[in-house]
Each structure stands twice: as C-alpha cells, then as structure tokens.
C-alpha cells in the first residue's frame, strides 16, 4: 500500500538578494555555476577568470592566462577542469587546482562567444563570432578541432551540449541542433539573431532568446513553438536566458537592468527582479535550488527564494 | 650592576657536557641542509644514484664518467728523478672502479673455479687434445690424474662408457686385434737424434705397434675430431711461421723444422703445444745435449742415454731440405707419393688431395692482330665550333679527314635543349599534349608575365630598329622588313611555335586562325605570305599591328612556352575549376520562413532537417555510436556544382583569378554585338563626358588613329599575345564608342547593349540569362524593391536601417544619376586590389547594370531568380526596409573585383581612368 505522494511544494523563485560579489575584474561578461551549483565562475573583462563560492561570498581562485577579456566559461563534470573562451580567439582548458592552463586551443578566427564541456569533459565545444562551432579534443594533444561545424551563416552566440546533442544559436537567426546519435542537423529559423539558447532540464525543449526581445520555447523534436515570452528588452546585447531548476519558469536578463521570470506554461510574467541600473549581462540558475546568479556591470548578485535562511546568518 | 650580577650567576652554574663552540662574530649559523640537498654517498664519498646502465644499479661514476667531479685526471705527475724506483706500471685494474673488481663486475677478483676445474665447460677440442695427449704421453693415462683432481662432472655418457671399460682416448666399439703394421722402411737405417720424416710417421698409435705383443687386442682407434680451428691469418694454407723454439733450441738437433708438416699433422694440430714438449711421437728419445734452459718442461731429463741413439753408420743425410725454419716449400720427402706428385709441383696440403682428373685448361684468347700500318699513337682532332668565322678551317679539316659532317649534328651536347636531346636519344616525348605553362597560371600572373615580356621585347626592338622605334607603334612596318627581321630574330626557334596548344588569340577564333597559318608560313620560311593571312578588310595600319602582334606572340610562345612546357605535366586529377563544392542541402528560402515566423507557425515551416555526419572521434568522445559508420563524409554532404552559378556565389566570394572559356566566349559575343550595334549614349555617364574636356588633348590624339580603326575585335584578344600597344588602342576604341553613341541614341539598340554589357560585366555569366529576359523591368524593380536584410553580425547595432536612397524609376535622368554616383562613390568599400579611381569609374559606368545586379547579388540564400522576384514584391508590400546599403557594399565588392578584370580586357579603359593613372 502506497501512501499518496506528498504534494510537491510550490516552486519558488529567487526573490531575495542574498549576496553581492564585487568581482573586481572589470565588467563581468558571464557568470556560470559549476556542475553541482556550489561554486561559480565569473568571466571578467580584465582577462581573468575567477572561481567563487557564491553562497559564502568567497573568492577562491583567479585564473589568469587569457589575452583578452573572457567571454564564457564552464566547469567539467568532476570539477577538476575548467574551460573558458575569450576575445583573444582562444579556448583555454584549465586545471582547477593548479590554476594553470592545461591547453589552449587556437583556431577560431574571431572572438569566441561561448564554450561548453560535453558530459564527460572530453570535448570542448566552442562557438565563435567567426560563425563556426569547433569541437576540441581534451584527451589528445591534437591542436586542431575534432570537427568544425560551420553551418551557421553568422556568428555563433550560444552553444549548449547535452549527452548527444549540440544546440547552438547564431546571429543568422537560426537555432541549430546537431544530433550526434541520429546524425541529423535540425535547423529552426527564428528570424531574429539568437542571443542565447538552452535545453530544458527534461531535454524535450529548447529555449531561444533573440534580439527581438522575445524568448521562444521550441519543441526539440518538431521545432514547434511551445511558448513565447516577452516583456523584457533585448535588442543589442548578448543576454542569457535560463530555465528554473524544475523547468517551471523561464528567466531572462534584460537591458533595463531587471531579470524577468515567466511561467513556462502560461507564458505570463511571474517576476521581475531589479538587479541594477545597467544591463544584466549574464544569468546562471542553480541546477537544483531556486538560486540565481545575475551579473551586472562589475558585480554578481546571488538571489535566493524568499524562505531562504543563510547558514552564516543563522549562526 | 646588572652585568656583575649576571657574572655571579654564571659562576654559580654548573656545566655539564662539552660546551658548544662559541659563535664567532660574523659567522653565520649553519642552516640545516634542506631535504632536497641531502644526498646519499657511498664509502668513497661518491654520489650514489640509481643508474642501471652497466652495472645494474648505482651510477658507475660521476655522471657517467670517472668517479670524480672533475672528470678523469691523469695521475699527478711525479718526478722520475726521485721516484724512479717505485714507478709502477699501471694495469687496467688500476683504472677500474671497485665495483668492477667485485663479484659481478667486469674483472672479478674473487676466487672462482677456473676452466680447468670446471670440468664440463671445457673447450671440446682442448679436452680431446688432452685426452690424446694423455694417451700419447710418456706415461699413458696421466690425464686420469687430472680427472681425479678435478671435480668429476663428467657427462653420464662418458661415465657409462667408462663403466663399460672404455678409456679415454680409445675409440668405441669391439676391441680389435691389430695387424702388424706395414713394414717399416728400413729398421736398419734408423736414425737417432732426428725425427723421422713426417711422411713415415703415420700416427702415434702406429708407432706403438712396434712394441705390441702378438696376443693383445686393442680398442679401436679413436675417431679424430675434425680440426675446426678457423683460419685467421693471411698465410697460405698449411703455413706455420717459424717457431723459434723449434728452430733454435733443443729440438733442432733431433727434428727438422717442419713448417709444412705432413700427413701426421692432424694430431699435431690437436695437440697444439704439447707436441713439442711432451708429444714425442716416437718411442725413441734422443737428446744429445740435455734440456735447454728455455725448455719449459724437462720430462726427458731422465731419458736414458743409450748408444743406440747415436749414429753408427755414416750415410747421407735424410733428405731434409736444409731450410732450417724457413717457409719455402719443401722438397718431397716421401718417395711413395712422388709418382703422384710429379704432376703437381709442391706439396699437397692437409685435407686436400690431388685431383684425379685434371681440370680443363682455361682458354686463352689471343689479342687481335694489329693491322700492318697501325701506329700506336692517338691524336686528338680539334673540335671546330659550328660558326661562320672558322668555316674555312673546318672545311679544310673535314676534307683532311675525308668526311663531311653536317653541322647540325655537330653541336656540342651542351648546346642542345631537352627536346633535342630527347630526339637524339630516340625517347618519346611527354605523354599528352605538352601544355602551355600559361595555362597553369592565373590570369593575374599571365598579365604580369606579359608585361615583363613586353618590356623586354620593346627594349630588344629598340635595339634592333632604332630608326623605326619612334613611330613604329602607329606606323606599320613594311611587311617584308618586319617578317625578315622577325625571322632573323626567331631564327630556328620557331620550331614549335604555333603548335596546337598555344592559342594567344583564343578569344578571337578568326584571328587565331590567321595567326596559326602565319606561324606555319613563317616556319616554312616564306616571307611575303603574311599578307595573305591578314584580314583583307583591315586597314593597313591594323595589318601592320597585327603582324607585329603575331611575331611577338610567336616569339613569346617560343621563349617561355616550349622551354617550360616540357617540365610541367598535366595534373593527374584535374581539379575542377568550374565546379565548387557546395553543401548538398541548402537551408531553403528565408522568406517563407519569415512569413511563417510572422504567423508564429513554427514547426515544419521553419525547420530544415539535414543529414549531418559527425566526426567519428566526436561520436567516440560523446559515447555515441557513429550514425553513419560507413561514410567518410564529415559534416553536411557536399555536391559539386557549377562554379559560375550565381546560386553559389551569392554567398561565396567570387574568385578573381580564373576566367574561363565560357566568359571569353561571352566577351566575344559581346564584341560582336558591339560591332553590330552602336552603344547608346546612356552608357556613358555625364561625369565622364565632363571629364572629356580635360583629356581632350589625349582624345584628339587617339581619335585621329581611331578613325582608321573601324571595329576590330581586337581589344579583348590582343591582351594575351602582345601588349606593348595594348593600352592605347583599347582606349581608342572606347572613345570611339563614346563618340558614336552621341550620334545615335536608339532605344532598342540601347536595350541590346544594355543587356550584353550587363552580361559582360558579370563573370558569372550564365545565370544572368534570366534577368536578361526582362531587363527594363528589373531596372525599376531594383530601385524600388525593399529588401529585408539578413541580420548583421554585430549584435550591438542591429537596428533597422531604412536607406533613403530609393531611386525613382526615372533614374535615367542625369541629375539623379549623379546624385547616386555621389552616394555610391563613398558608400561601398573599395576592393583592395584596385585603386579608388578605377572603382569610381566602374561605378559610374556601370551604375545601371549594378542596379540590376545588386538585387541578385545581395541575396545570400541560394534560390531561383524568378522566385526571388516574387518575394521581392511581397516584401515590398510589407515595407520592411533594412540596411540596404551595406548589402550593396558587400555585394558590389565582389562583383566589381571580378568585373574590373574582365572589364579591362573587354571594353578597355575609360578616359577617366587614364586620367587618374
């Protein structure tokens, strides 16, 4: 005899600003959680990459080695390595502990906008303004990419990698999904330059933010439009979009200094967080908790749900 | 007070142990040695490191050298004056390390069992020799004692044999009763004190027979192992050097030196040294003078001295050769053998026997009989170079030698070129048509080459014809003179000229035909025939020019083409110049999708699905099976498409280098069109006309000539072959056109010209045909059509730009045109290869055509033209404008860069451009 399951708690959204990290590394180009959400990486315009514990607000390490501003970063599944990319056209693979550059991949012809590890951190996928996505091998010492995905007609602004897919959004207004298992390339036309794409947690949908100030939720298989979310402003910057930890909400940064959350199903604006006066450049949503990192100007803010009690404060 | 008190305290203290040395002032307190500097040293203070190279462990020395940090140093110099006595001679051991002398080193000093005692491990032959020696020795069986002493590790086989009664040195088998030996030669003449001649002593055992009793059986003779000692010296077979012990000392008295020992040698070989000392073969021991001091062994000391050892009878010496110790061949010693040996002078070596059949004597070929008058002296005929100066000399020589040699074959081989050598050697030429190298060059390179050529040729010409150089450009040289001079110039070089490959006038088949026949005639040496081949309809001036052109072409071809062509070969796999690889599946039309997006009909309408081949390694890294395990494709499958399809080049940058036959044909067609119909005045912009005044001086000069030149299809073609006068005449024709168009502005003509010229300007020619069908409409269309720009790559300023340059359909009006000129002049980026002036000119001259083309070029997606037009109209209705101008820039860049090249060829240069030059 099974008890009826307890009704799942109503999903909460981060609403309280818990902490503000002053990164002191120029403008924060991107902020990213690590794989379990305990740490975060900030990419600075002063060529540095910093590792933080955002929950405690401590800076753990600074990684120096890029030749120009760092535009994106990602951590490996085992937290042993980092990859980052920057305007110096390189993709760097870092050792977390030593802080050394393990490898640098040169080959992109322009700024590298986005970078991702694959599931096992054996491949780094990077998308660049040179309209290519390059897959770099972390295992071998090969200097060339394993494969170059040059189908995009314009710069690649965002790349996400699942276990067998590479999702990319590019400025030519298309969301491309390379399915390695099926050997297919699905290209969905959105029209407006894509600034950010992301998979939903269930892997069924793809969220695409574009410069027409719209977020679109697409069915991954068919390319049908499942939802459209507007209300924010996104016309010039490469702004991030996120899905909440349970896929209940869709969030996006905005040029008006706010972060907006919409209900995924209804499409209604659920929340807007006033982060700052400037453009909110980057967002990162915690993988398991209602916890948001928002980067604006030179700082990163940690937002938690209303009921959150910080441990340090409690003690 | 304080000091005193401290003193008193110290006195009170009792001290135990040894006090530390008081620290001296200035001395530093020694720091403990850090861990990384602590090292392990061996007994001698050498660093011990694991090494493993030679002695399997610690380093053999200091960094692989001798065991000091300084390396090897010779033992310090010691004056020999004082220490002469105790100067020691150093052996290798003195330089060895301790480890080397230890048990596992290279020179162990520990006591070990030596070979002699290690029993089984003995040398087999030595063993055998020992055994034999034991048998042979004075006391037979002495070796048995050795066996007693040595550790008896005898093989089981030997042990078994022994138990069966076998003794060492015996053979194996049933005992035999030996017959009395063959008769001794003469017991009576037994010689004491001298060894028997070896031929007589057959073997040790034979000798024993002397004493054998009748009823005793003997073990069979042991098998003598074969002598396996390799020959290591360079002496003759069987030679043994002089043994001083034999030659000088005790032995000499009783035994002749026996360098080539005879048949009994087999044992002596085995016995080795034993033979001389104790290997006495004879029972007779005769030793007159005791044992020498240098005799190693003196077992014969106690030999009985009997009278029988001495000669009792006077008789001739035993036939010794008297060559004491020398290696000369001996005389025969054995009479028995003598009959056999008569045939063969010298001794038969051990292990050899005389052949029963004599080998066939080797043939001898006598030298040839010399002719009676042969003089064994060689004199060198002087080589006369084939020249006119020494003609007489040569002739005289030839007469003297009696044969006339053709001077062509008399050339030195260094003067030949590759093809001549090939002919002489009878080799076949390179397979396939020897192509002109020029074919491999890009258009630009050809152009450059040509210019260089021209320059050099003009220099040459200036030298040859100083009197004509001034006005030869416009005055035709008289054909006779010209042909003569050129023939002289070309000389025999024309051999290959005019062969099928080199077509300098390929663009103009008629001219090419004329050229070929001209070359043919030139080869045959005709001088006046040129007149026949030239176009009779041409003016004299033109003919003269063309003739010169032909000469130059022939010359040019010869010098660069034939010499180089043989060194190049055609590519095995022709790379498709006309084809490019294009993704098989293209994302189809945006416009459909645009509308779908507008209607929010995402899904099938907005989705493109492609076959995509991931790299195998990528699949591996993603832990995903390769979806196409058999395919070698990576990425999107590609197909080859025609290179000059506009659908390919809407996105790709147009290559500027290659101009193919297709375009050439187009140009020709264009030329013929020009010939048929006069260009309209609309082709020339007002600006250009304005410029005319400023260059009137030049024009007037050109015009005077141009009147003569009617409509030669020259300009496009002459570029290739000649070129010295290239620029001028083309300009002339251009001006010519300008003049004429003013007089006859006919609309349908205009249309025709317009069509053809727009065609000409795009090197991607075929695809324009669609457009040509509706030229007039498209002119208007292009200006009024609104296009939706593709998103700009820069994110920061993707804003909708409405370009306000919408030109009304009445753009033929000069005023509006000028406006447009102005905008376009500044707008587009300049292609890097061309000067701004040129570019502007192009803009001016072709603005109308560009308007036409723009529309097509701007499209990035590949699609059919007509579809596109529909789309344009659709969009026009929607009225969405974007950034049209930047589009124009990018598209016109590519168009112009390719156009301008062909343009210079086809239509020549405009006066405006000339000015800017």
Interface residues (C-beta under 8 A of the other chain):
Chain A: X118 X119 X120 X122 X123 X129 X131 X135 X137 X139 X146 X147 X148 X149 X150 X151 X153 X154 X155 X157 X163 X164 X171 X172 X173 X174 X178 X179 X180 X181 X182 X183 X184 X185 X186 X187 X188 X189 X190 X191 X192 X193 X195 X211 X216 X218 X219 X222 X223 X224 X225 X228 X235 X236 X237 X238
Chain B: X583 X587 X590 X593 X594 X596 X597 X600 X602 X603 X604 X606 X607 X608 X609 X610 X611 X612 X613 X614 X615 X617 X618 X619 X621 X622 X623 X624 X625 X627 X628 X634 X635 X636 X651 X790 X791 X792 X793 X795 X796 X797 X798 X799 X860
